């Protein structure tokens, strides 16, 4: 029996279709590829359950929906975790099969989603493909032949794109399929092609060669010769990435774009460069500053084009034409001239001063370590509107909020006299690991003079210990390891005590008879812990705090339970989330118990100390998430899924999902959470925060969400106690509405 297998024309199609075609045909399947994006597919973008993903992801939903409507037996959508040993892929390529599976309600048995993960599971991709072949009824030998056929097709594809023939990805795919070259369309009859002019066009093929890319490559080829990233040999791009700290760990396909762009610019092989990105593309926000900086350094005109499903063709063409007309020669800033007005530091006192952005109570723990080692730390300013504006002034357009806020804090720290900035590192699936060096690039372009210490995990020791040791010794002024460990332990105890106190206060505020009493007790405890000089003082302060908090009178109410999940920074940084916990806990006449598991010390317990309770809880969350998202997409994306399901089992009334604008892992989880929570009958409020988030609008949405929870709770009480006219007041009293709170 011959099966039809659908392949959506989007995302991984443009990278691995030759392999997929050779493999699936080798298994005897009939392949159905969705057509190029047309008006019908554009009209069905609404099948994506949320507005947050980039247009390429929305298109992937629409193309998948098209194939489902055509009645294909299976969908072949690989989960591309890692296609090279040192780097990951963008979270949307990892989560693509599971986003569409949940969002379009695709039965699991119709989805063929082999994982390719050369970083963490080298060589296991063949086992994954073996299972795909078995599901299609093929024998082992047939499957092995099919894999070889796919590999051969992919190698031919790579060879054709990089052998100097100037062929684009779609042209190579057509050639391998035996189709004649598509007839070239004339876009500008008046265009005068200059064969000496070379234009570099960088961008993901799923944008450049889709209709949302408005034929930028074809249009520019009417004015000169166009070179795209796939025309640059891989090894050449890799050499360019080697000049960037941990450049080999850049997301694979973004790394290829960046390496190709740097090569073309540095070797001056192009006269102009155009970078086409999707609106809100996360990885592009990291690589675009590197390309722009190099173009400025080389004096090569650079144009950044951002597109989405709403981009008007006329406006985009006007920008393209103006760029071609006005950039006839090599312009840009001359070599050595700064891109912006430089910051000129004033006189600084002699000494060694360290600054670090804040993430929860981690900054206080670091301050304890440095104080014990005799190193002066510039106090970290709280995040304010000014902080965010300072960061936004320097940051790329679509970078995430945590990077903007911490960048603003670094500016404030440098202007307050810090000489050395401490930031976390660790390249993974999300952008966090690139914050430090991108911030360094942006700040030094502005003229700031400072040193940067990146603290990354020391494991594996064979690879990471040397850099970890150097960074730690640098920030502690070469203190002894005995002193470092003792001071670190004290800092950890402070961080842990403060996080535990916050957890207890969140619970107490939902029951206390005198509003604000628990918060006042906490403030006193905070001062004692921060001034504590040893573990004994922290233990004593904690013991007295617990007793004082327990002694506060409570009312007999059953509060609404709201659990907060999402991206780490957005959940724990009060300014970023507009003090959401305080707002929820202080509604007049209403009792709300706010719950969140996410804390700085909790992250440390799991990832550094590997404490058994933390590891067990994490494993439970991952197991629970697996039926909906079995792979890590970076950050806390997978954990958000598991925490929500467990919250339902634990009797939580509603979920608030918080994440920054353009946060890649949480966009994946949001796409799954929306349909999932509908099936669970669990109210979900997904909130995207950014530097433009207005307090009034956010609070209005929170108020409406609480009303939904109250209505549901009232119905539940009504069904349990009967339908007399007093039930409403009895139900509301249960939730503290008539308690005088």
C-alpha positions, 0 to 999 in steps of 0.5 A: 500500500502506498501512503501519501506523506505531506511536507509543508513548504516552510521552515525546515523544507528549505533546508532538508527537503532534498533529504526528505524527498530521497528518504520518503521516496525510498520508502515507497511513499507518495510525497505531497508538498504544499504549494507556494504561498498564495492568497488562500494560504495567506487567508488561513494564517488565522489557524495559528492559535496565537499572534506572537510567532513570526510570520514564518511560523504562521505560514507553517501552520497554514501550509500544514492546514492545507495538507490536512485538508488535502487528506494526506495520510501522514505529515513529515515534520522533523524536529530539528534540535541540532544538525551540527555537534556544537550548535542548536537550531532555533526553537521554532525549528525544534518545536514546529511539529508539536506546535502544529500537532497541538494547534491543529489537533493532529492525531499523533499517529499521523505525525512523523516527527523524527528528532535530529539532535547531533549535539546531545544525541549524535548519530541517533537520527538514524534510529529516529528515521528507522522508526519512521520507516517502520511506521510506514511498513518498511523493512530494515534494509529498505529503510537503510537504502532510503536513508542513503538515498536521502543523504545522497540527495542532500549532498547533491543539494549542498554541492549545487548551491555552493559550487559557484553557479549562483543558484538559489535554494528553490532553483536547486530543488527544482533542478534536482527534481528535474523541473525546468527553470522557472521563467524569470518574471520582470518586475521593473521594466525600466531597471538597468542592470549593472553586471559589475554591481554585486548585491548581498542578500541575507535572510532565511530562505523561508522568508526570501523565497516565500511571497511574504519576502516580496521577491526581493532576490529576484527584484534586486537581480534586475539591478546587479548580480545577487549573492545569497548565503547559500552560495557561500561555502560552509567552511568559509562562513565557519572561519568567519564565525571562529573570530566571534567568541563561541561563534561555533555555538551560534544557532546553525542556520543563523550562523550560516547567515552570519558567517556568509555575511561577514565573509562577503563584507570583509572580503569586499565581495559585495557593493551593497548588502540587504538583510531581510528578516521576519518581524519579531525574529528572535535569532535575527536580533542577535546576528543583525548587529554583527552584520551592521557593525561590519558593514559600517566598518567596511563602508558598505551600504546596508539595508535592513528590511523587516517583513510580516503578513501585513507588509505592504509591497509598495512601501517595501519596494520604495525602500529597495529602489531608494537604496539601489539609487542612493547607494551606488558607491561605497558609503557608510562611516569611514574606518575608525569613525564611531557609529554614534556619539561616544560616551566620555567617562568622567574621572574615576576613583582608583580601585577595582569596581564590579557591576552586575545586572540584577536577576531576582536575589542573585545580585545580592548573593554576588554582592556577599561573595565580592564583599567577603573577597574584599572587592567593591561592588557598585550597587545595582540600581533597580529597573526603572523606566529610565533603565529600560529607555537606556537599554532600548536606545542601544538594543536591536529592535526585536531583542527580548525585554530581559536583554534590554533591561539588563543592558540599561542597568549596565549603562547605569553601572558603568556611569556610576563607576564600574570597571568590570561587568559580570554577566552569565553565559552559556550558549543554548537554545534561547538568546540568554547566552548571547546577551553578554557579548552582544551587550559588549559590542553595543556598549563599546560601539557607544564608547564605553570602556570596561572589561566583561567577565562571563560566568558560564557553567564549569561542566564539562570540566574538560572543556569549561573549567579553565574559562570558569576558573579565570572568570571567578578568579578575576571577579574575586581579585584572585582570592583563595578558593576556600574564601570564595567557597565560604562566601559563596555559601553565605550568599546562597543562604541569603538568596535562599532565605529571601526566596523562601520568605517571599513564598510564605508571604505570598500565601499569607497575604491571601489570608491575613486579617490586616492587609499589609501586615505580612509585607511589613514583617518581610521588609524587616526580615529582608534588612536582617538577612542582607546585613547578616555576616554569617549563617547563624545570623540568617538562621536566627532571622529566619526562625524569628520571621517564621514565628512572627509571620505565623502569629499574624491573624488570618481569616477563614476564606478560600482564596482563588489560586492563580499560578504564574508560569513562563519566562524566568526574567518576566516572572521574577522581575517586578518592573518587567511584569508591572508588579503583577503579584502585588496587584493580584494580591491587593484586589479590594474585597477579593482574596487571591493566592499567587503561586510561582515555583520560579526563583533564583535560588530554585534555579541554582538548586536544580542546575548547580547544586542538583538537589534531589527535591529540585531534580525530582520536581523538574523530572516530574514537570518534564514527564508531564509535558512530554505528551505535548512537547517532548523536547526542550526548546530552551529557556522554560518553554517545556517546563511551562507546559508541564507546570500548567498540567500539574497546576490543573491536577493540584486544583489551581483556578487559573494560569497566568503565562508571562513572557517577553515580546519575541521570547522564542521558547515561550512562543512555542509553549504559548502555541501549545498552551492555548489549545491545551488549556481549552482541553483541560478547561483551565483558564489561561491568560497569556501576557506578553511584556515589553518596554511598551507594555502599559500598566492600565491595559495590563491591569484591565486584562488581569481584572477581566481574568479574575472576573472569569475565575470568580464566575467559574468559582461561583458556578462551582459553589452554586452546583454544590450548595443548591440554587437558593437566592443566598448562594451568591453571597455565600459563594462570594464570602467563601472567596473573601469578597465579603470579608472586609479585606 
